């Protein structure tokens, strides 16, 4: 090794200068790059390149069959100024992001925290109950049975039986019910990734920290939560926030499966259902890519804001 | 600080038998009965709401046909039967490709995607969490940002890349992209950040190389994290139908075959209910196994300086 090296440093000053150079630092950390390589090679191939390609497509007219034609900002101008349905879907998506996002995040945290009080089999069972909806694939289609618009629907059956309503309600065909119902189903479904990450995070907190805090004068569970538990699981809180943002901005499947696409008067339309409409149905990939890029920018902005807020936890 | 009355924490751990009321005191500080009642009550109510639709899935799978179409609808089954499952078996033995083939495909795709992703993501997360090198922050931020770009539009460029690599219509077309999902890397990095530096430094002083630090020190300490990641990835890979990437029938996973059966309409409502049950039951079983392992780590190891 040493014999092959060309530039042998003359004195301490030169060693210091060499250690500061980028090349030296890369060489010194080459083992880090070796460890990164398998993941990041695949990541560049299957994620970075496609994302760059999609952003490029957003400035073109592209129908998948013919080569893309460059059109400049045309897609974006049409999207923001002429597409009324996009504005409706944007409004709905923001409602999901503002309402179900934070509620679901807090519920994930609350339930993970309560479950952490339990031990053994009971704990596993409770975790399962809360996590099961998001693990069970498309089991949320059972909501279709609950919400069926005629008397055969469970909800209608129940309400009719107790005389709360006189005739069956077409839940998913009535504009004013669609969005609230979708929000409830989304909440039901959303105790997933963030929830389990919180549960795992709570488990790695060192127990002696609670004892030390009790000696230092922490008096109740709320103080303990704010001053000990939350600061200790900050990395998980940040992770949970990103997951929650990507989830609540990307609501689509439940809307399509429960309300249909397009839904009545676009009451259940979200940015992603709009995107799917153009991307998968009409094959206007240029336009769909422009929608995706705008959604991307929205999520990045929200994420910046949320991470800033989370830094102040426990202060 | 010194004036404050100190709480006495009695250590019962070296006693052989401890009565349960004393055991409770040992680990649960700062808990009031009113608070317990409030929180557990809230959880009980929410738990029922969360569990209800799944209870329906289980009950529907056990209902005979006449109960499935009964009016008024009942949540609970009255005459439970396994008819739906036997119907499902008949339909399964009737497929184009032997059904065991679908199961084998699913095992290969799910296991390949899960194990590979956990390894790749953990290996890359370790230097991102614990080393300082040029480009670290850029790489990490790219992963986070990538999670926010809609997957629907990147599918077409991804399809082109997979075709160019010549792995279209092979298992690899599903497995390799799954290795590089952003979420796993992010999750592992967040947990690895919590490992005290002193632990890694002392291993370095003992002469351990980076790979053996990763395998012997970092990974055992973040076992809850990678088991959780395995649950996520299992669930994702299990739900994969193969989509546009697998054209040959003999390569398609179980999920695809099961969904074909459901699409038979009302005539197959019974078998359909059984399918919904099976699709949910497999990841739940995996979840239970992994979760009990997570709990085990908690009692055997703690992350201490």
Interface residues (C-beta under 8 A of the other chain):
Chain A: X22 X25 X26 X29 X31 X32 X33 X35 X36 X38 X39 X40 X42 X43 X45 X46 X47 X48 X49 X50 X51 X53 X54 X57 X64 X107 X111 X114 X115 X117 X120 X123 X124 X126 X127 X128 X129 X130 X131 X132 X133 X135 X136 X137 X138 X139 X140 X141 X142 X143 X145 X146 X151 X152 X153 X154 X157 X161 X188 X191 X193 X196 X197 X199 X200 X201 X203 X204 X206 X207 X208 X210 X211 X214 X215 X216 X217 X218 X219 X220 X221 X223 X224 X235 X236 X238 X239 X242 X243 X245 X246 X249 X250 X272 X275 X276 X279 X280 X285 X288 X289 X291 X292 X295 X296 X299 X300 X303
Chain B: X1 X4 X6 X7 X9 X27 X28 X29 X30 X31 X32 X35 X36 X39 X40 X42 X43 X46 X47 X49 X50 X51 X53 X54 X56 X57 X60 X71 X72 X73 X75 X120 X121 X123 X124 X126 X127 X128 X131 X132 X133 X134 X139 X142 X143 X144 X145 X146 X147 X148 X149 X150 X152 X153 X154 X155 X156 X157 X158 X161 X162 X165 X176 X177 X179 X180 X182 X183 X185 X186 X187 X190 X191 X193 X194 X210 X211 X214 X222 X224 X225 X227 X228 X231 X232 X235 X238 X239 X276 X279 X280 X283 X284 X287 X288 X291 X292 X294 X295 X297 X298 X302 X303 X304
